[in-house]
Each structure stands twice: as C-alpha cells, then as structure tokens.
C-alpha cells in the first residue's frame, strides 16, 4: 500500500487507511479513486497528488527518532508544546516513543513555563517543542524564566527546509540568533550524522550549566532516514556532585566554631536539604532565615526557623541578619529583594563558582549543599545557646500572633491575609503549589505559614502567568499529591487557556484565583511613588462559569465562611476545581 501527498496543502492519502470523510474504504489504491475525487482538505484535484518517497524516513528510524530517543535516555519524559508544519517529524517521533508524553498546551509560552517549573520541582529536565518562527518566539518568556532561575530546559523548534533564504521565507526567523541571549547551548541540526552528538551536548549543557539548551531541526532533516546508536544518559553525563577543597572547608569550620552570633540563610540551592540544615542550626543555636524561593525548606513552625529575609518576612529576620557576626549562606542568589548584609564575614556555599566571593571577607565553598552540609555538620563544634534559642522562640510567637491579627475574620470582600490563613490550615503538608506573581505572591510570602509544602514560582524574572502552568507541571510531576494553584485575576487570565489542557488530561487540581479586579501590586506601587492610580482596573469574566464551560468545576466565593468548606471540597473532588475568590483590592494589614 502506497501513500500520496497533495502538492497544494500537504495532505497524505494513505491507501491502507482510505479516507472516511470521502467514503473511501481502507485498501483503496489511489489509481482506483474516481477521476473527480478531490483532496478532502483543500479540494485540489487528483492530479495534484504525487507519490510519497518512502525512502525519506517513512517507516524507518529518522533523525527525529534519534533526537527523541536521546532525550528519553537522559530521563526526559514530558514534552510541552503545540504541533505545526515545521515540527511534524519531531512531533511524530514523540508519538512513536513510549517513554515520552506530548502535553499539548494552548500557548507555547505556557509550555515553556511548565517545563521550567517541572525542573524546579523535580530536578529533572523537561522539553518544550513547537514550530519555527512564531512558535519559537512564543517560547521566549518561559525560557527566559528558566534562564534567570537556572532551570534545565530543552527547547526544540522546527525550522524551514532552506534556512535564512531571505525576505519572503514563511515562518522563518534566524533562530540561532534569536535564542543566543537565552540559551547556554544553541544549535541547528543540519547533518544527520551529528544529531546524537548535538543532542547529547545540549542536554549536558542544560544540566551542568543549569539553563536552556535550544535545538532547531529543519523540516526536511527531521524526516531523513538515519539510524545510529544513541547515548544512555547515565554514561554520557559526568558526576556533577561537587565537594569544596579541604583548605576552604577548614577555614569555614574554624569561622563557624568561633562565631558567637551565627545566622544561617538558606536559599534555593539548599531547598532539597532542609533535613541537613536544621541539625546544623541546632548545633550552633543559629536562627534559620530563608530567601522567598526557599520558603518551605522546613516547616515554618519548626524550632529555630524564623522566616523570609526580605520585605515579606518577620522583623526578627532582619534583626538577626543585621546582628550576625557570621552569615552561613546556602545556595543564595543575593538578590536585592533579599538584601543580604554584606559588611560582615560570610561562609558562602554555592554550586556556581562564579557566584562565590561576595565580599573580601567571604569564605567561598564551591560545592553542592547536599555534599557540603554533612561535612560541616560532622566537623563544626557544638555551641548551644539556650538564651538565644528562647529569644528566637519568643520572636516566632510574636510573629504568629501578628499574622493571626492580620487575618481577622468576617470581612467582605475577603482579606488576602485571611485567605492565606485558611490555605495554611487546610492545604496538606504534601501539597505542591504553583505560585503566581503579583499581590497573591506577596501575601503568600508574608502570610502563608508553610508546613513544608513544595512550590514553584518565577523568581528573578517574576513573570505573571507562571502559576497555572507550574501547577500543571506539579501534577504531572507528583500525580499522587494535591496540586494547588495560587494566582491573581491578572495572572490567571494570562494562562487561562490552559484550563482545557488540565481538563483534557484529567489533572485533578485546585485553582485559587484571588480576584480583586485590579493589577493590585501595580496599584500599590503607583501609590508608593505618588502616581495617581491609572490603568490597573480589570474587567474580568465570571471565572467560575468559565471553568464550568471548560469542563471543570467552578465555585464563586464571596463570604469568608464559605472559603474553608469550598477549599476542603475542592481538594477532595479528584477533578479540576476553580475557586473564584472575591477579595479586597485594597492592600492593608
């Protein structure tokens, strides 16, 4: 049985399958079709069809197959994207590879954000795949989030057959140039013999350099028949665990042993190692501060955990940082939002040697927190200070009382601190949260009391719309754990098309939309800088009705007493549930 291609639109008539839409039975040869038979897609006449060259990859292992097999060998499982003309060979290779799943999204940027969030949550890279030209450019914001937060992501884009043909090329841009500022590795596969080598290099760079690796594959190259051994991921990737030199570790141990007021600041680089941070803090009677992204590294009610250092956390966090005679920073990015004091000795642990040495007084330990912390814990002498530990506990009690007073009860519209209090009390400790940017994120950072829930956010880029794609990634990463999106009305609208993605894949999750009909954070920033309020009012749809239209459950909440039962019911529903929570547009405590 042969296949015939329409030269006008590209439709393939497969003799084995026939064409149900025209009443053509399976097994009907093309020659037996009536003379007036026409292409069911574009209506072209029968003479517009030509035989498909079956030697050009059809039914054989192709370059696209090799690309996908190599990604799967490195542990990539999910590929987020939208299919299209210049990526059909790659998409079909995903379909044929049982180790991969293609998650079809409604906007490429959301797919890239989901891939970034997947790595942030798991440490395993995901891929995003789309067409060349506009599909590739739509990836940019999500990929830039991955770049800024050092998330390993593989970006795949189709490309036209003849590259850089000049003006008039359809959906053609210079993708190598476009992705160059974003990617740690950036290449186009022209030669089938180099495909495996290029893909292997891309994944290595993404994982070792902690960033985006981008590959463009021309349409004709994807489909070329080519077979070659592909790498097994474990044998291709060197051991990446890094231990600091002995001399540097000796200096750090000595400095920590002498410090009278040491403080531990845990950042994203230590997020997976809270179980090592706490015993070290106990040994030193050191308060544990965190960056925003490391919130939840330990339950916030745990002994010695003070909270976020920055403009969202308790005053005690800033006080301890300013009084410290030594800071131990663990995987900290030193952003201006955290505002780490730099006028005192620092023992700095980081996997990126370029980040070491924030001040002349810094003792830099180049290594993984998971490798360095056990060595410090083993060697640092115990210096317990019961009076200091009591003071930390008293400060935590004062902060808890303040948060409780901020939450209040009974006000309508619902106050954000109250919403965060209910979320703190109801969300299970094993919940995985996708957090958006805006006032919802501000209130989460300040008023949500974590019991160790894992969450993903857009850190340095702080891009609105990240929360919902991150929640989709969270449910794919941890299908047996509750997935919760915390977003505002402004951020949710940027990604609301993905509600049908979640429904289609039956990804049970709870979406909490804090609906204040404003770009609330911008409203407050205008007020702080003495600008009149302008351009922040939002006209929103009925989000609950929209959810029902998409096949999810939608609940509108306007009274404080309705929030807790609605949230509990949503978590138990085993389906996609959206809670449209009418909240106060005024930011006050």
C-alpha angles and dihedrals in degrees: 000000000000134000127227128202127213106231091207103054104003097245113158120222107205112200091204093055100036118200117279093189090064095036093251111152123227112269095033110143115229090238090059094058114109116266090243093052111127137197107275091218107045103006095242116161123258092257089065090072125094130186115267112244099240091193091068097085101293110139090359135090108278138195087258090055090053092050092053095042090053093050091049090050089060091053100263108151108161127058115188121198154083124279121233147153101290096042102046094110092052093046092051090050088057089051091053095047111083092198093063134069123200110215105199109211131186097237128028093224090060090051091053091048090050090051090050092049092048091059093044090054100041111016087235118115123240128195136229121206132190145137126290122263113021093013090055094046091049089061092061103092094047091046091048088055088055091048094051094045094041095241118162109237131163113216117196124188133176120232136199119267097251110041126219093001089162132239114002098036109142115238089344127140132156094267095179089059094041095054097038096094091047106042134072086204125026128175146143119225108228101150118056090209089063097046098098093043092051095047091048091051090048094054092044091053093047092052100038098037092038099229150084123317113194127198127183118197120192114234096244093046092054091061100044114120107244133146128192138146112274127212124262104231097229093055094045098052121070122224106279100190107115128200122195122243115275093242093056091047090051091054092049093050091049093049093048091047092055098043115108097188106029119171127196118217111191119199136182091284090066096043095111093048106060089126088066097041095058100056090046090052090050091051090054099032084234123160113239115228123179139199116243093259091052094053106132096030081126130008105277092229090057118117115277094008104127101173142240120352107220139053094315102052136078120290088241090066092060091042093054092046092051094046096046118116089197133022120204105200118193117197093330122165096205094223120175089246090065093041098199112200107248100184096087139057115292131192101204123195116191138150091217110074091198090067095053123103105044091169136009087257094057121117102207120209111191105205151086115291088229089059099038100045097062090051092050091045091053097048109030111100116240114255107174117186110189094185091055092048091052090050090052091051092049091050091050090052091052091050092048090052091050092051090049092052091048091054094056116166141246101031119136125238090041115258115235093233088056091050090051091048091055092045090050092053099042107037111092118242090246094054118125115217132204106204124199130209123256135053091329088062092047092054092044091054093048107033108023108096106209122218090192098290113164116236140177126211140164100262118180098011091043094198120183115234095042097110101072098045087046090055091052088052090047093056092047090049096046108022094170096053128078112264118207131182118205109193144143128240092256095051095042093055089057090062104021092115087073090069087088088050091057092044094047092053092041092236103172109217143140118238115199110196112192096208113197096147089237145090079244100184091051090049090056094044090054090052093048091054094044096249120141114252108266137157097007102101113108130204104210133190121235095277094195091053090046090053091053091049089055092051097260129112115262126197126181116210121197102151126065093226090060097057102076097047091044092051093047091049092048093052090050096045099085091215140079109292125180120200111200100201115193104218139178116274090205116089109219139135 
